[in-house]
Each structure stands twice: as structure tokens, then as C-alpha cells.
Amino acid sequence: MFSLNRRKDGSTYGNAWMYRTIIFMLKHINIKVFYWFMAVVVIPPTLIFSPGARLTYRYFRQKRGLGRLKSWWYTYRNHCIFGQTVIDKFAMYAGHKFKITYHGLDEFIELEKDSTPLLLLNAHIGCSEIIGYSLRLTKPCNVLVFGGEKQSLMNYRKSSFGDMNMRMIPVGIETSHSDEIIKALDNGETISAFADRFMNAKKLIVSKVHGHQINLAKGPFSIAVNRGMNVMMISAMKERDGSYTSFMTPLHYDKTLSKSSEQRQQIADAYTAEIDRLLDLYPLQWFNYSDPWVKS
């Protein structure tokens, strides 16, 4: 349930002093002041120098078929909303509470209570991390996070989880954490992971978003199929009034199929179908500032 603005090596911008300063200020200054400063001072130069801005422009221009001016305007608004979600995360660390409306919560609770392991898939849309600080879970939820993350930010996340029954498993670094994942699965626990951004270009699965082929990380789908897990996609989309709307959608697949590749594809297609649905409702809230598209 995690996504912050990152460098090319995957680490988050900033340092411990900056994080402490932002959190201190959020305790004493209205959050809308941060929104305004970010929109007026931070975002304009970002659009000039950030590779992610150019990728976002091409997304709106080529994948959504918008005109040049509208694509640039949507790129600006996309970055503003993304900046707000990042501020919201630090506001959570400062003790701020956000109103969240849930869709699919009852089914999530039933699956989460089950003794078998559960896979929660996230995408870089909205701010699913907000949900992680708002739910008290029955069994442990193991969140797969980038292992090169700064320890200071990891500590803030850990302390903010409090008694939420969630823990982090760092991945993507030299030290393997596969044993921790296997142990969690053996204990019937929950795994939470992103699938719309990948680190290993040799382990991909292809599906479609807006009718265009897209590369997804194969690992989460393989985990689900190998264990016959129930799968849900978890998203939290930011509303105009500052609240969030959470969507908890089961991703069904035929567990009786003889080929695991077909099962993986079914989950992947259900996952991208949900991305499509949410982006039709919230077209400005895909914050995947990488290039996942299959080259034609």
C-alpha cells in the first residue's frame, strides 16, 4: 500500500531532517497551505525537468487521445493531485485523519478473516497507503516495500501502523526476503504488493489498459497462483473535498485450470480491467511515473 515520489534508483526524495520538518509543520499549519505551495512553487519546475512529467503527457496524448493543450493541463493537474497524496501521507504521520468511504469492505473483511492467505494487489493510482493507516486487521498483513527506502521514512511508516497488525517486508535489494514471504504464506497471512511497476524486465506478464498492451510484474500473480490464493485489488481515490473513496474489488480466476500461465493471465486481466474502470472514474489519478507500455 505504498508509493512515494522516487529517484531512478527507487529511493524516496528527502532526508530525515526534511521529513521531521514537514511533519512538524503539518501539525501546526493547515494542510491546504501545503497544497497551494506545492501547486504554485513545486509543480511548475517539476513539469520542466521531470522525466515522469513527459511520460505522463505522452500517456494522456497517446493512450487517452487528448489534444496537446489538454494533455499538458491534465499532466499539471495529475502532478498536483499526486503531490497532495504525498502531503496526505505525511499528514497521517502527523496524526491527521481522513474521511474514507469504503466499497467492498464487507467482502474484504470476510476474506481477511479466512485462515488461507490473501493477496492484496495495489496499483499506483490514488493513494492506497491511506487505507493501511485506517484499518485494524484480523491477521498480519505483510506489505512488500522497496528495500532501498530510507530508514527514517521506514520508521515513520512503522510507527504510524501502530496496532494495525501490518508489517513491512523490504524487497528489491541484494538480500533476499523470500523466506519471510514464504513464512507469511505458510501462516495464512496477507501479502500486499504493487503489480503495475516492475524491477525485473525478464519477469513480466502482459495485459491491456485503455486497449494498449502494458507490462506488469509477474511475481505477485505467480504467488497467487502457486498458492491458490484469493486476490483483491485495493485502491483509495482522492475526492475533491479532500476525503478518499476506497474500492476493494475481488479479482476472480479459475483455480481449476491446468496451466498456471492461464490463471496468471486471468488475474492480470482482471487487475488491469479494474485499473481501467477506476481511471474512467478518476482520469487524473494514475501516478505510475515509469514507462510500462509494451513497445509496438
Backbone hydrogen bonds in HBPLUS format (Angstrom, degrees):
<---DONOR---> <-ACCEPTOR-->    atom                        ^
c    i                          cat <-CA-CA->   ^        H-A-AA   ^      H-
h    n   atom  resd res      DA  || num        DHA   H-A  angle D-A-AA Bond
n    s   type  num  typ     dist DA aas  dist angle  dist       angle   num
A0007-ARG N   A0011-SER O   2.67 MM   4  5.46 158.3  1.72 162.5 168.9     1
A0010-GLY N   A0007-ARG O   3.02 MM   3  5.25 159.5  2.06 107.5 113.5     2
A0019-TYR N   A0015-ASN O   2.97 MM   4  6.27 162.5  2.00 158.3 163.7     3
A0020-ARG N   A0016-ALA O   2.96 MM   4  6.19 166.1  1.98 154.0 157.3     4
A0021-THR N   A0017-TRP O   2.98 MM   4  6.17 156.5  2.04 148.0 154.6     5
A0022-ILE N   A0018-MET O   2.93 MM   4  6.15 166.5  1.95 156.5 159.2     6
A0023-ILE N   A0019-TYR O   2.98 MM   4  6.16 167.5  2.00 154.6 158.1     7
A0024-PHE N   A0020-ARG O   2.91 MM   4  6.04 157.1  1.96 145.7 152.3     8
A0025-MET N   A0021-THR O   2.94 MM   4  6.15 163.5  1.97 151.7 156.0     9
A0026-LEU N   A0022-ILE O   2.92 MM   4  6.13 152.2  1.99 148.8 156.7    10
A0027-LYS N   A0024-PHE O   3.13 MM   3  5.32 142.0  2.29 100.1 111.0    11
A0028-HIS N   A0025-MET O   2.98 MM   3  5.30 150.8  2.07 107.0 116.1    12
A0029-ILE N   A0025-MET O   2.79 MM   4  5.75 134.7  2.00 158.8 172.3    13
A0033-VAL N   A0030-ASN O   3.03 MM   3  5.71 150.8  2.12 118.4 126.0    14
A0034-PHE N   A0031-ILE O   3.06 MM   3  5.32 124.1  2.38 102.2 115.3    15
A0035-TYR N   A0031-ILE O   3.14 MM   4  6.56 153.0  2.21 145.2 153.1    16
A0036-TRP N   A0032-LYS O   2.96 MM   4  6.17 161.8  1.99 146.7 150.2    17
A0037-PHE N   A0033-VAL O   3.00 MM   4  6.21 167.2  2.01 149.8 153.1    18
A0038-MET N   A0034-PHE O   2.93 MM   4  6.02 163.7  1.96 150.8 155.6    19
A0039-ALA N   A0035-TYR O   2.96 MM   4  6.15 160.3  2.00 150.2 155.6    20
A0040-VAL N   A0036-TRP O   2.99 MM   4  6.12 154.1  2.06 153.7 159.9    21
A0041-VAL N   A0037-PHE O   2.82 MM   4  5.52 160.5  1.86 147.1 153.8    22
A0042-VAL N   A0038-MET O   3.13 MM   4  4.72 128.3  2.41 108.7 123.2    23
A0043-ILE N   A0038-MET O   2.93 MM   5  6.09 160.9  1.97 178.4 175.2    24
A0046-THR N   A0042-VAL O   3.35 MM   4  6.43 148.5  2.46 144.1 152.9    25
A0046-THR N   A0043-ILE O   2.94 MM   3  4.89 115.3  2.37  99.3 116.9    26
A0047-LEU N   A0043-ILE O   2.97 MM   4  6.25 150.0  2.06 163.0 170.9    27
A0048-ILE N   A0045-PRO O   3.08 MM   3  5.10 133.0  2.31  95.1 108.2    28
A0049-PHE N   A0045-PRO O   3.09 MM   4  6.37 158.0  2.14 154.7 159.1    29
A0050-SER N   A0046-THR O   2.80 MM   4  5.29 153.6  1.87 151.6 154.9    30
A0053-ALA N   A0050-SER O   3.17 MM   3  5.39 135.8  2.38 100.8 111.5    31
A0055-LEU N   A0051-PRO O   3.03 MM   4  6.38 155.7  2.10 150.3 157.5    32
A0056-THR N   A0052-GLY O   2.89 MM   4  6.05 151.9  1.97 142.6 150.4    33
A0057-TYR N   A0053-ALA O   2.90 MM   4  6.14 157.4  1.95 147.7 153.7    34
A0058-ARG N   A0054-ARG O   3.02 MM   4  6.27 162.6  2.05 146.4 150.7    35
A0059-TYR N   A0055-LEU O   2.93 MM   4  6.17 143.9  2.06 139.9 150.4    36
A0060-PHE N   A0056-THR O   3.04 MM   4  6.41 162.0  2.07 156.2 158.0    37
A0061-ARG N   A0057-TYR O   2.85 MM   4  6.01 159.2  1.89 153.1 160.1    38
A0062-GLN N   A0058-ARG O   2.69 MM   4  5.46 165.4  1.71 144.6 150.0    39
A0063-LYS N   A0059-TYR O   2.91 MM   4  5.07 137.7  2.09 123.9 137.3    40
A0064-ARG N   A0059-TYR O   3.10 MM   5  6.56 134.8  2.32 150.7 160.8    41
A0066-LEU N   A0060-PHE O   3.07 MM   6  5.87 172.6  2.07 150.4 149.9    42
A0071-SER N   A0067-GLY O   2.85 MM   4  5.90 148.7  1.95 146.8 156.3    43
A0072-TRP N   A0068-ARG O   3.02 MM   4  6.33 155.4  2.08 150.1 155.9    44
A0073-TRP N   A0069-LEU O   2.92 MM   4  6.17 160.5  1.96 150.2 156.0    45
A0074-TYR N   A0070-LYS O   2.82 MM   4  5.96 159.6  1.87 147.8 153.4    46
A0075-THR N   A0071-SER O   2.90 MM   4  6.03 143.9  2.03 137.8 148.3    47
A0076-TYR N   A0072-TRP O   2.97 MM   4  6.27 156.5  2.03 148.7 153.9    48
A0077-ARG N   A0073-TRP O   2.97 MM   4  6.27 167.2  1.98 150.8 154.1    49
A0078-ASN N   A0074-TYR O   2.76 MM   4  5.82 154.2  1.83 144.5 152.2    50
A0079-HIS N   A0075-THR O   3.05 MM   4  6.27 157.6  2.10 146.3 151.1    51
A0080-CYS N   A0076-TYR O   2.96 MM   4  6.26 149.2  2.05 147.5 157.0    52
A0081-ILE N   A0077-ARG O   2.94 MM   4  6.19 164.2  1.97 153.9 156.9    53
A0082-PHE N   A0078-ASN O   2.93 MM   4  6.13 158.3  1.98 146.1 153.0    54
A0083-GLY N   A0079-HIS O   2.85 MM   4  5.98 159.2  1.89 143.3 149.2    55
A0084-GLN N   A0080-CYS O   2.95 MM   4  6.26 148.7  2.05 143.8 152.5    56
A0085-THR N   A0081-ILE O   2.98 MM   4  6.35 150.7  2.07 148.4 155.8    57
A0085-THR N   A0082-PHE O   3.06 MM   3  5.13 116.0  2.49  95.3 110.7    58
A0086-VAL N   A0082-PHE O   3.02 MM   4  6.39 151.9  2.10 151.6 159.5    59
A0087-ILE N   A0083-GLY O   2.97 MM   4  6.25 161.4  2.00 149.6 154.5    60
A0088-ASP N   A0084-GLN O   2.79 MM   4  6.02 152.2  1.86 145.3 154.1    61
A0089-LYS N   A0085-THR O   3.03 MM   4  6.31 143.8  2.16 140.5 148.7    62
A0089-LYS N   A0086-VAL O   3.15 MM   3  5.19 122.6  2.49  94.6 108.5    63
A0090-PHE N   A0086-VAL O   3.25 MM   4  6.66 158.9  2.30 149.9 154.1    64
A0091-ALA N   A0087-ILE O   2.80 MM   4  6.06 145.0  1.92 147.1 158.8    65
A0092-MET N   A0088-ASP O   2.90 MM   4  6.20 140.9  2.05 141.5 151.2    66
A0092-MET N   A0089-LYS O   3.13 MM   3  5.09 122.6  2.48  91.4 105.5    67
A0093-TYR N   A0089-LYS O   3.16 MM   4  6.59 149.2  2.26 141.4 149.2    68
A0094-ALA N   A0090-PHE O   3.02 MM   4  6.34 134.7  2.23 136.1 148.7    69
A0096-HIS N   A0091-ALA O   2.81 MM   5  5.24 160.5  1.85 151.0 144.2    70
A0095-GLY N   A0092-MET O   2.96 MM   3  5.01 159.0  2.00 104.8 110.8    71
A0244-TYR N   A0099-LYS O   2.92 MM 145  6.30 160.3  1.96 159.7 166.3    72
A0101-THR N   A0244-TYR O   2.91 MM 143  6.37 158.9  1.95 151.5 156.1    73
A0246-SER N   A0101-THR O   2.67 MM 145  5.95 162.8  1.70 161.4 167.7    74
A0103-HIS N   A0246-SER O   2.80 MM 143  5.95 136.4  1.99 142.7 156.4    75
A0248-MET N   A0103-HIS O   2.84 MM 145  6.04 154.8  1.90 161.7 170.3    76
A0108-PHE N   A0104-GLY O   3.11 MM   4  6.30 155.1  2.18 147.4 155.0    77
A0109-ILE N   A0105-LEU O   2.86 MM   4  6.11 159.3  1.91 155.2 160.1    78
A0110-GLU N   A0106-ASP O   3.06 MM   4  6.35 155.5  2.12 146.1 152.2    79
A0111-LEU N   A0107-GLU O   3.02 MM   4  6.26 165.6  2.04 152.1 155.3    80
A0112-GLU N   A0108-PHE O   2.80 MM   4  5.91 154.8  1.86 151.6 159.7    81
A0113-LYS N   A0109-ILE O   3.00 MM   4  6.10 135.5  2.21 139.8 149.8    82
A0114-ASP N   A0111-LEU O   3.21 MM   3  5.23 136.2  2.41  95.5 107.1    83
A0118-LEU N   A0189-GLU O   3.33 MM  71  6.63 145.5  2.45 125.4 133.5    84
A0191-ILE N   A0118-LEU O   2.86 MM  73  6.30 159.3  1.90 164.6 171.7    85
A0119-LEU N   A0230-ASN O   3.00 MM 111  6.28 172.8  2.00 163.5 165.9    86
A0232-MET N   A0119-LEU O   2.96 MM 113  6.41 157.0  2.02 163.0 170.3    87
A0120-LEU N   A0191-ILE O   2.74 MM  71  6.06 169.1  1.75 164.2 167.6    88
A0193-ALA N   A0120-LEU O   2.96 MM  73  6.43 157.1  2.01 166.9 174.0    89
A0121-LEU N   A0232-MET O   2.73 MM 111  6.09 166.2  1.75 161.3 164.8    90
A0234-ILE N   A0121-LEU O   2.91 MM 113  6.13 155.6  1.97 156.2 163.1    91
A0122-ASN N   A0193-ALA O   2.82 MM  71  5.93 154.6  1.89 145.1 148.7    92
A0287-PHE N   A0124-HIS O   2.58 MM 163  5.24 152.9  1.65 160.8 170.5    93
A0126-GLY N   A0285-GLN O   2.96 MM 159  5.38 145.1  2.08 140.2 151.3    94
A0127-CYS N   A0236-ALA O   2.66 MM 109  5.25 162.7  1.69 157.6 163.3    95
A0130-ILE N   A0127-CYS O   3.13 MM   3  5.98 155.6  2.19 123.6 127.8    96
A0131-ILE N   A0128-SER O   3.03 MM   3  5.60 137.2  2.22 112.5 122.2    97
A0132-GLY N   A0129-GLU O   2.96 MM   3  5.21 124.5  2.28 102.3 116.6    98
A0133-TYR N   A0130-ILE O   3.22 MM   3  5.59 145.3  2.35 105.2 114.0    99
A0134-SER N   A0131-ILE O   2.92 MM   3  5.04 161.7  1.95 111.3 116.8   100
A0190-THR N   A0140-PRO O   3.03 MM  50  6.24 176.6  2.03 164.1 163.3   101
A0141-CYS N   A0165-ASN O   3.00 MM  24  6.49 147.1  2.11 147.1 157.5   102
A0167-ARG N   A0141-CYS O   2.97 MM  26  6.33 160.1  2.01 159.8 161.4   103
A0142-ASN N   A0190-THR O   2.73 MM  48  5.95 175.4  1.73 150.1 150.1   104
A0192-SER N   A0142-ASN O   2.90 MM  50  6.05 160.5  1.94 148.2 146.5   105
A0143-VAL N   A0167-ARG O   2.81 MM  24  6.15 164.4  1.83 162.9 164.6   106
A0169-ILE N   A0143-VAL O   2.87 MM  26  5.91 164.4  1.89 146.3 146.5   107
A0144-LEU N   A0192-SER O   2.94 MM  48  6.11 176.6  1.94 170.4 169.4   108
A0145-VAL N   A0169-ILE O   3.12 MM  24  6.10 156.3  2.18 131.7 138.8   109
A0171-VAL N   A0145-VAL O   2.80 MM  26  6.01 151.0  1.89 164.6 172.6   110
A0149-GLU N   A0146-PHE O   3.24 MM   3  5.81 157.5  2.29 120.1 121.3   111
A0147-GLY N   A0171-VAL O   2.62 MM  24  4.78 155.7  1.68 159.9 151.4   112
A0154-MET N   A0150-LYS O   3.07 MM   4  6.37 161.1  2.10 152.4 158.5   113
A0155-ASN N   A0151-GLN O   2.86 MM   4  6.06 150.9  1.95 148.1 155.4   114
A0156-TYR N   A0152-SER O   3.14 MM   4  6.46 151.1  2.23 140.5 147.5   115
A0157-ARG N   A0153-LEU O   3.02 MM   4  6.32 161.3  2.06 152.7 157.4   116
A0158-LYS N   A0154-MET O   2.92 MM   4  6.14 162.1  1.95 149.8 155.0   117
A0159-SER N   A0155-ASN O   2.93 MM   4  6.12 164.7  1.96 152.5 155.8   118
A0160-SER N   A0156-TYR O   2.94 MM   4  6.04 150.9  2.03 145.7 154.1   119
A0161-PHE N   A0157-ARG O   2.99 MM   4  6.24 139.6  2.16 147.6 157.7   120
A0164-MET N   A0161-PHE O   2.78 MM   3  5.31 151.2  1.86 136.4 146.4   121
A0180-GLU N   A0177-HIS O   3.07 MM   3  5.39 124.4  2.39 103.6 116.7   122
A0181-ILE N   A0177-HIS O   3.24 MM   4  6.66 154.5  2.30 149.1 156.2   123
A0182-ILE N   A0178-SER O   2.88 MM   4  6.13 165.0  1.90 154.6 158.5   124
A0183-LYS N   A0179-ASP O   2.92 MM   4  6.05 158.8  1.96 145.8 151.8   125
A0184-ALA N   A0180-GLU O   3.01 MM   4  6.17 156.4  2.07 142.9 149.0   126
A0185-LEU N   A0181-ILE O   2.97 MM   4  6.25 157.5  2.02 150.9 157.0   127
A0186-ASP N   A0182-ILE O   2.86 MM   4  6.09 159.7  1.91 151.7 157.6   128
A0187-ASN N   A0183-LYS O   3.04 MM   4  6.24 137.6  2.22 140.2 151.1   129
A0189-GLU N   A0184-ALA O   2.96 MM   5  5.29 165.1  1.98 159.6 155.3   130
A0188-GLY N   A0185-LEU O   2.96 MM   3  5.08 161.0  2.00 108.3 113.1   131
A0217-ALA N   A0195-ALA O   2.98 MM  22  5.02 159.4  2.02 138.4 144.1   132
A0203-LYS N   A0200-ASN O   3.08 MM   3  5.60 167.4  2.10 117.7 121.7   133
A0218-LYS N   A0203-LYS O   3.18 MM  15  5.49 168.3  2.20 133.3 129.7   134
A0205-ILE N   A0216-LEU O   3.00 MM  11  5.25 148.7  2.10 138.1 145.2   135
A0216-LEU N   A0205-ILE O   2.86 MM  11  5.25 146.1  1.97 149.3 160.5   136
A0207-SER N   A0214-ILE O   3.05 MM   7  5.46 160.6  2.09 152.5 157.9   137
A0214-ILE N   A0207-SER O   2.81 MM   7  5.46 156.5  1.87 140.7 144.1   138
A0209-VAL N   A0212-HIS O   2.93 MM   3  5.39 155.9  1.99 152.1 152.8   139
A0212-HIS N   A0209-VAL O   2.99 MM   3  5.39 168.0  2.00 117.7 120.9   140
A0294-VAL N   A0213-GLN O   3.10 MM  81  5.46 171.1  2.11 124.5 127.3   141
A0215-ASN N   A0292-PRO O   2.73 MM  77  5.21 174.1  1.73 155.2 157.1   142
A0222-SER N   A0218-LYS O   3.05 MM   4  6.26 153.1  2.13 155.6 163.9   143
A0222-SER N   A0219-GLY O   3.08 MM   3  5.13 117.8  2.48  99.0 114.5   144
A0223-ILE N   A0219-GLY O   2.97 MM   4  6.25 157.7  2.02 159.0 165.3   145
A0224-ALA N   A0220-PRO O   3.17 MM   4  6.41 160.5  2.21 144.2 148.6   146
A0225-VAL N   A0221-PHE O   3.05 MM   4  6.28 165.9  2.07 149.6 152.8   147
A0226-ASN N   A0222-SER O   2.87 MM   4  5.90 169.7  1.88 155.4 158.9   148
A0227-ARG N   A0223-ILE O   3.23 MM   4  6.27 143.7  2.37 142.5 150.5   149
A0228-GLY N   A0224-ALA O   2.84 MM   4  5.70 110.6  2.33 136.4 154.1   150
A0229-MET N   A0224-ALA O   2.88 MM   5  4.84 156.0  1.94 142.1 145.8   151
A0228-GLY N   A0225-VAL O   3.18 MM   3  4.91 148.4  2.29  94.9 104.3   152
A0251-LEU N   A0231-VAL O   2.85 MM  20  5.38 172.0  1.85 139.1 139.6   153
A0233-MET N   A0249-THR O   2.79 MM  16  5.22 164.0  1.81 147.9 150.7   154
A0249-THR N   A0233-MET O   2.98 MM  16  5.22 160.2  2.02 154.0 154.6   155
A0235-SER N   A0247-PHE O   3.02 MM  12  5.21 151.2  2.10 145.5 153.5   156
A0247-PHE N   A0235-SER O   2.84 MM  12  5.21 153.4  1.92 136.1 144.6   157
A0237-MET N   A0245-THR O   2.81 MM   8  5.21 161.7  1.84 149.0 144.2   158
A0245-THR N   A0237-MET O   2.86 MM   8  5.21 155.7  1.91 145.1 152.9   159
A0239-GLU N   A0243-SER O   2.83 MM   4  5.37 172.6  1.84 154.7 152.8   160
A0242-GLY N   A0239-GLU O   3.07 MM   3  5.48 162.7  2.11 116.0 118.9   161
A0257-LEU N   A0254-ASP O   3.38 MM   3  5.91 170.8  2.39 114.2 116.9   162
A0262-GLU N   A0259-LYS O   3.16 MM   3  5.51 131.5  2.41 103.4 114.5   163
A0263-GLN N   A0259-LYS O   3.40 MM   4  6.83 153.0  2.48 144.1 151.1   164
A0264-ARG N   A0260-SER O   2.89 MM   4  6.17 164.3  1.92 156.4 160.2   165
A0265-GLN N   A0261-SER O   3.04 MM   4  6.19 155.6  2.10 139.9 146.5   166
A0266-GLN N   A0262-GLU O   3.01 MM   4  6.25 151.4  2.09 143.0 150.4   167
A0267-ILE N   A0263-GLN O   3.11 MM   4  6.45 160.7  2.14 154.2 158.1   168
A0268-ALA N   A0264-ARG O   2.91 MM   4  6.13 165.0  1.93 152.9 157.7   169
A0269-ASP N   A0265-GLN O   2.85 MM   4  5.99 159.6  1.90 150.7 155.7   170
A0270-ALA N   A0266-GLN O   3.00 MM   4  6.18 152.1  2.08 143.2 150.9   171
A0271-TYR N   A0267-ILE O   2.83 MM   4  6.03 151.1  1.91 149.6 158.2   172
A0272-THR N   A0268-ALA O   2.96 MM   4  6.25 162.4  1.99 152.3 155.4   173
A0273-ALA N   A0269-ASP O   2.94 MM   4  5.99 144.7  2.07 137.2 147.4   174
A0274-GLU N   A0270-ALA O   3.10 MM   4  6.32 145.1  2.23 138.8 146.7   175
A0275-ILE N   A0271-TYR O   3.06 MM   4  6.44 150.8  2.15 142.7 151.3   176
A0276-ASP N   A0272-THR O   2.85 MM   4  6.07 162.0  1.88 147.7 152.2   177
A0277-ARG N   A0273-ALA O   2.97 MM   4  6.20 157.5  2.03 141.8 147.7   178
A0278-LEU N   A0274-GLU O   2.96 MM   4  6.15 166.3  1.98 152.8 155.6   179
A0279-LEU N   A0275-ILE O   2.91 MM   4  6.06 156.5  1.96 153.3 160.1   180
A0280-ASP N   A0276-ASP O   3.01 MM   4  6.23 132.8  2.24 142.8 154.7   181
A0281-LEU N   A0277-ARG O   3.28 MM   4  6.62 141.7  2.44 137.6 147.2   182
A0281-LEU N   A0278-LEU O   3.08 MM   3  5.05 123.0  2.42  92.0 106.5   183
A0282-TYR N   A0278-LEU O   2.67 MM   4  5.88 151.3  1.75 148.4 158.3   184
A0285-GLN N   A0282-TYR O   3.19 MM   3  5.79 169.7  2.20 128.7 129.0   185
